[in-house]
Amino acid sequence: MKLFLKRTSIFLLVLLLLFVTAFGVMDYLVNKEFDRYRVNPNITTVFMGDSHPQCAVNDALIPNVRNFSQAAEASYYTYFKMRVLLQNNPSIKKVYLGLGYHNISTHYDHYIYGTHAKDIAARYFFILPLKEKLSILAKNPIDAVELLENAWNNGLKNRKLENADNTILGHYENFFVNVAARKSSIDKRLKLQFTESGRLRDFSELNISYFEKMVALCRAKNVALIVINTPTHPYYKSRVPAKFRARYDEILTQNKLDLFSFDALTLNDSAYVPDGDHISAKGAAYTTALFKQ
């Protein structure tokens, strides 16, 4: 019996060592690839953030611009991505960074430490510092195995970054055609983002702190940073809770940040997706044209 237990222990230890070694090699390969990634030297302006700037700005139509936004990308993840991109691409002189009211809600914490982490954290897992990797695994124990499996599969994709559809860099994407905003969908969206168990959510201090880290990073690199809050349907915007509006304005004021205004645009329902929180492909034509001007 003792011999059996000893052999089993040795077998499990060998499996663990193989597992750790394999992930160590993947970590090295992904970071090496990301570290050597270079934008076209003509690229001077980039867009970063979540699905809102991803849907709103078609960089193919604007000279010297690249959209690195990615759906469900919390400021926490954007910071680690931005840090590498700015370090290795000195041609980048301006960053338009997406920040909406929803970004400062604890709703976004679920993409880091919560129900969506097994999918979203897995995209960026290998470019995170070891401390952050361990923190994510520790705070998502139930989904840890699935998270690691997804991270491995994403690592396989990210060994080559020439493909615009890779899981780290992000790209412009808007497949919302023939759609329009609906009040019922907007109400559902607002409830998801700003309430939990019938009460107003708290602020995501984690994402706010990493947003401010990006502000400091850009200033240290002498890169201009401009915040964009992409257009939302008037019905949606009028129902964003007052405390989130106030904290949002406070963040911009305290950090002395410019906000790109979309006030010049008058958009109808078809310029939005049903949730009223995103721009449709039709709406993207207008927002992209505004930036191009």
Phi and psi in degrees as a GROMACS rama.xvg file:
@    title "Ramachandran Plot"
@    xaxis  label "Phi"
@    yaxis  label "Psi"
@TYPE xy
-63.665  -39.7185  LYS-2
-63.3749  -40.752  LEU-3
-61.8607  -46.0258  PHE-4
-63.9883  -38.3223  LEU-5
-65.3459  -44.6951  LYS-6
-65.5705  -38.1877  ARG-7
-63.5812  -41.8336  THR-8
-64.0305  -41.7251  SER-9
-64.7898  -43.0705  ILE-10
-60.2364  -46.0261  PHE-11
-65.3091  -36.826  LEU-12
-65.3537  -41.0544  LEU-13
-63.9955  -42.1838  VAL-14
-60.7749  -42.4705  LEU-15
-63.3049  -43.0219  LEU-16
-63.7025  -40.3104  LEU-17
-64.0042  -40.8906  LEU-18
-62.6042  -49.2419  PHE-19
-63.4502  -40.9306  VAL-20
-63.6064  -45.009  THR-21
-60.7552  -44.2732  ALA-22
-68.6763  -33.3381  PHE-23
-64.2213  -41.4548  GLY-24
-65.7096  -44.5588  VAL-25
-62.1472  -41.1486  MET-26
-58.7845  -44.5011  ASP-27
-63.1758  -45.949  TYR-28
-65.7287  -43.1515  LEU-29
-65.8064  -45.1258  VAL-30
-68.9951  -33.7286  ASN-31
-64.4308  -43.1553  LYS-32
-65.8003  -43.7816  GLU-33
-66.4861  -37.6658  PHE-34
-67.8371  -28.4483  ASP-35
-95.3805  -0.305413  ARG-36
-67.3374  135.001  TYR-37
-132.227  136.494  ARG-38
-78.6372  164.426  VAL-39
-57.1981  133.687  ASN-40
-56.6955  -19.0676  PRO-41
-77.7311  -12.9419  ASN-42
-75.5997  115.499  ILE-43
-113.666  -16.6824  THR-44
-130.476  134.405  THR-45
-129.411  152.475  VAL-46
-109.35  137.062  PHE-47
-138.77  154.799  MET-48
140.472  -153.918  GLY-49
-99.5365  -152.924  ASP-50
-64.5697  -19.3089  SER-51
-68.2212  -56.3833  HIS-52
-68.5801  -26.4482  PRO-53
-61.1541  -40.9139  GLN-54
-80.8011  -20.2337  CYS-55
-95.1881  -21.6808  ALA-56
-128.827  110.05  VAL-57
-86.152  96.8061  ASN-58
-66.2553  -18.2051  ASP-59
-65.641  -18.2722  ALA-60
-100.182  -0.500647  LEU-61
-124.694  122.386  ILE-62
-62.0784  143.844  PRO-63
62.987  26.9394  ASN-64
-127.045  144.705  VAL-65
-136.129  132.781  ARG-66
-98.8245  113.236  ASN-67
-104.749  16.8743  PHE-68
-72.8239  155.448  SER-69
-146.241  136.274  GLN-70
-55.9807  137.005  ALA-71
63.9973  23.0125  ALA-72
-87.0775  107.114  GLU-73
-69.3405  157.229  ALA-74
-57.082  -31.2575  SER-75
-54.8183  -46.5968  TYR-76
-75.0546  -39.554  TYR-77
-59.2716  -36.6252  THR-78
-58.491  -48.7891  TYR-79
-67.9711  -30.7301  PHE-80
-70.276  -47.3801  LYS-81
-61.7577  -38.3893  MET-82
-57.5043  -43.1852  ARG-83
-73.9465  -43.031  VAL-84
-62.4245  -43.6497  LEU-85
-71.0893  -34.9352  LEU-86
-63.8647  -38.8353  GLN-87
-102.068  -1.7339  ASN-88
-133.033  77.8406  ASN-89
-65.0908  -10.4572  PRO-90
-70.6186  -20.0482  SER-91
-74.7676  116.391  ILE-92
-114.831  -10.9321  LYS-93
-145.752  136.547  LYS-94
-123.579  124.091  VAL-95
-96.3081  114.364  TYR-96
-110.371  122.575  LEU-97
-70.8084  130.078  GLY-98
-149.098  110.649  LEU-99
-110.975  173.741  GLY-100
-59.5398  -35.4201  TYR-101
-65.8913  -27.4099  HIS-102
-66.6738  -22.9346  ASN-103
-100.402  10.9456  ILE-104
-95.7394  151.491  SER-105
-64.2245  -10.9457  THR-106
-51.876  -36.9525  HIS-107
-76.1736  -16.0103  TYR-108
-66.1812  -23.5136  ASP-109
-66.1667  -17.3859  HIS-110
-85.1715  -6.16662  TYR-111
-115.729  -57.6339  ILE-112
-122.553  74.3531  TYR-113
177.589  -154.448  GLY-114
-62.1994  -29.1641  THR-115
-100.259  0.721785  HIS-116
-62.3195  -35.744  ALA-117
-61.0844  -24.5938  LYS-118
-98.0853  -47.3985  ASP-119
-80.0561  -47.4341  ILE-120
-60.3475  -30.8246  ALA-121
-63.8486  -27.3047  ALA-122
-62.7309  -42.2929  ARG-123
-105.274  2.88075  TYR-124
-51.2555  -46.7426  PHE-125
-74.5991  -19.0685  PHE-126
-93.0075  0.506398  ILE-127
-84.8535  148.575  LEU-128
-60.4289  156.223  PRO-129
-55.0768  -41.0909  LEU-130
-59.6815  -40.1127  LYS-131
-73.2499  -36.6723  GLU-132
-56.8439  -49.5771  LYS-133
-65.4556  -36.9339  LEU-134
-64.1719  -43.4246  SER-135
-63.8319  -43.2585  ILE-136
-65.5748  -40.8798  LEU-137
-66.0713  -33.1542  ALA-138
-92.5816  -1.51733  LYS-139
-130.008  54.2374  ASN-140
-62.6947  -35.906  PRO-141
-66.8353  -37.3459  ILE-142
-100.686  10.4949  ASP-143
-58.8858  -43.0581  ALA-144
-64.5346  -46.8599  VAL-145
-65.4799  -37.6238  GLU-146
-60.3909  -45.9193  LEU-147
-66.0447  -37.5679  LEU-148
-62.8384  -44.695  GLU-149
-66.6056  -37.1715  ASN-150
-62.6205  -41.4757  ALA-151
-62.3877  -45.5398  TRP-152
-64.1984  -38.2631  ASN-153
-69.687  -34.4956  ASN-154
-61.2663  -38.5759  GLY-155
-61.054  -38.1919  LEU-156
-70.7933  -37.602  LYS-157
-84.1377  5.68368  ASN-158
-72.003  -17.0386  ARG-159
-131.457  118.394  LYS-160
-101.701  8.94003  LEU-161
-66.2942  -28.3066  GLU-162
-74.3067  122.708  ASN-163
-65.6278  -16.7795  ALA-164
-93.6209  17.0068  ASP-165
-67.0588  168.656  ASN-166
-91.5802  -4.28926  THR-167
-100.575  -54.3287  ILE-168
-68.3234  -42.591  LEU-169
84.5158  170.035  GLY-170
-171.278  163.766  HIS-171
-63.7881  135.169  TYR-172
-156.129  127.87  GLU-173
-150.064  103.476  ASN-174
-105.987  15.8956  PHE-175
-88.3009  96.4741  PHE-176
-119.872  151.654  VAL-177
53.2087  46.9005  ASN-178
-126.109  170.573  VAL-179
-158.798  153.765  ALA-180
-64.3859  143.304  ALA-181
-131.676  134.204  ARG-182
-60.0728  -39.0153  LYS-183
-62.933  -40.3973  SER-184
-70.8098  -36.0543  SER-185
-65.5843  -43.5305  ILE-186
-59.6981  -41.2532  ASP-187
-64.3859  -41.0779  LYS-188
-64.3024  -45.4486  ARG-189
-61.229  -41.4366  LEU-190
-62.5847  -42.6028  LYS-191
-63.1751  -44.2315  LEU-192
-78.6095  -33.9819  GLN-193
-119.665  -1.64624  PHE-194
-131.935  155.841  THR-195
-150.417  124.387  GLU-196
54.7044  38.1055  SER-197
80.3521  4.35732  GLY-198
-122.983  155.506  ARG-199
-63.4883  137.515  LEU-200
-68.216  164.312  ARG-201
-88.6963  178.482  ASP-202
-84.3227  147.84  PHE-203
-85.5079  91.6244  SER-204
-64.4547  -27.8818  GLU-205
-63.4365  -51.8593  LEU-206
-69.5143  -34.3654  ASN-207
-63.6266  -42.0466  ILE-208
-65.2385  -37.5089  SER-209
-76.2929  -28.315  TYR-210
-61.4949  -44.702  PHE-211
-68.7236  -28.3203  GLU-212
-64.7102  -36.4516  LYS-213
-68.4035  -36.3875  MET-214
-59.7652  -48.2085  VAL-215
-64.2757  -39.4686  ALA-216
-61.6424  -47.3546  LEU-217
-62.4801  -40.4325  CYS-218
-67.2223  -37.7045  ARG-219
-65.5344  -31.9124  ALA-220
-91.2191  1.74045  LYS-221
58.4812  40.2955  ASN-222
-107.718  127.962  VAL-223
-68.7561  134.134  ALA-224
-121.088  125.236  LEU-225
-124.515  129.804  ILE-226
-84.5213  138.909  VAL-227
-123.119  133.356  ILE-228
-116.667  94.4291  ASN-229
-58.5313  154.532  THR-230
-56.8073  138.492  PRO-231
-123.077  156.122  THR-232
-60.4101  140.958  HIS-233
-51.9376  -37.6703  PRO-234
-64.3917  -41.9405  TYR-235
-63.7462  -51.5213  TYR-236
-61.1675  -38.1274  LYS-237
-69.8419  -15.4712  SER-238
-110.18  7.76692  ARG-239
-66.9646  127.012  VAL-240
-54.235  141.316  PRO-241
-57.7062  -35.5482  ALA-242
-66.8076  -29.9525  LYS-243
-76.3453  -35.0949  PHE-244
-62.5233  -45.0463  ARG-245
-65.0618  -44.5665  ALA-246
-66.2873  -37.0989  ARG-247
-60.1214  -50.5138  TYR-248
-62.1979  -36.2167  ASP-249
-63.9322  -42.0172  GLU-250
-61.3642  -45.1316  ILE-251
-64.6208  -42.5076  LEU-252
-66.3054  -47.2269  THR-253
-62.2789  -34.0535  GLN-254
-94.6769  2.81772  ASN-255
52.7086  55.2335  LYS-256
-107.122  146.515  LEU-257
-85.4702  143.656  ASP-258
-115.631  121.896  LEU-259
-70.5991  127.643  PHE-260
-96.953  137.13  SER-261
-105.66  17.178  PHE-262
-61.8594  -21.9135  ASP-263
-73.1776  -12.9096  ALA-264
-96.1178  133.477  LEU-265
-116.074  108.656  THR-266
-112.548  142.542  LEU-267
-92.89  -179.955  ASN-268
-57.8348  -33.0712  ASP-269
-72.8064  -8.021  SER-270
-84.0617  -3.14091  ALA-271
-121.272  158.193  TYR-272
-81.5755  170.446  VAL-273
-54.651  -33.6799  PRO-274
-73.8687  -7.04144  ASP-275
68.9143  2.25201  GLY-276
-104.275  -11.213  ASP-277
-129.188  154.965  HIS-278
-84.657  138.901  ILE-279
-80.5705  176.705  SER-280
-60.2457  -37.3071  ALA-281
-64.0294  -44.1388  LYS-282
-64.4331  -35.3725  GLY-283
-62.9047  -29.2658  ALA-284
-62.757  -37.0486  ALA-285
-75.6613  -44.0647  TYR-286
-67.8428  -37.5492  THR-287
-65.2803  -41.9941  THR-288
-62.1463  -37.3059  ALA-289
-64.0029  -43.8216  LEU-290
-65.6915  -37.6845  PHE-291
-63.2773  -33.5229  LYS-292
